[in-house]
Amino acid sequence: MIGIVYVHYAPKPPLSSYYSSSTAIYARHGELLRLTLAKDQQYRLWTPLADIPK
């Protein structure tokens, strides 16, 4: 029982630790200059939840 409670409340690693991400290079004024592929040859950019439309 204690083990189940521990697993439930133990700190979890961030989701970004499971997947590699692309690198985005931006200009001074926010213009995207370059976007690299992640290790799995996919484009993966982190998007904050608040920026995703409902």
Secondary structure by P-SEA (a helix, b strand, c coil): caaaaaaaacccccccccbbbbbbbbcccccccccccccccbbbbbbccccccc
